[in-house]
Amino acid sequence: MTLAENRPLAWRSTPACRIQPDTSRQRSVTLPNGSASVDAGVPTFCEKPITLDLESTAEVVDHVRRAGIQLQMGFQRRFDAGFSAARDLVLDGSIGTLYVVRMAGHDPAPPHEEYIPVSGGIFRDFSVHDFDALRFVTGQETVEGYANGAILNFP
C-alpha cells in the first residue's frame, strides 16, 4: 500500500495542503490534532508563524515529526537569489568572520485596514522574515535584537 492509500478516504487524492489563516487564528489551526492534513499524512505548507508561542510551537513540531510528513514554512526569502548568494559567501568563508549583521526592512505601503485587526502586527507578520533570513544566511541563532519603528507617511 502507498502512503496515499493509507490516508483517510477524504484525503487520498490530496497531494498537498496549504494552511494560511490570519495570524490571529494560527494557534487554533496548527496545534496538534488541529490540522487534519498532518493527521492524514499529507505534505503541508504552513504560513508562518507555526503558533504564537514557543511551547505550542514545540508541540506542533513534535506532532509533525511523529506524523512523518513533509512540512514547509512560509519563509520565501530563502528562495531569493540575493539571500542565497549571501549564504553561499558566508558558508564558503569568502566574506570572513561575521561579527555583526544589521538588517532593515519596511513595507512599501500600509496594510489595508481590514487586515490590521487579524494580523500579528509588524513583528509576527513581517520582521519574522528577518529572523529567518538571518538564521538562513549565517547558520546561527540571533543573540541580540533591537527594533525601532516609526510611521513616516500614512495617508
Secondary structure, DSSP 4 states (H G I P E B T S, - for coil): --HHHHS-GGGTT---EEE---GGGHHHHHSTTS-HHHHTT--EEEPSPS-SSHHHHHHHHHHHHHHT--EEE--GGGG-HHHHHHHHHHHTTTT------------SSPPPTTTGGGS-HHIIIIIHHHHHHHHHHHSS---------------
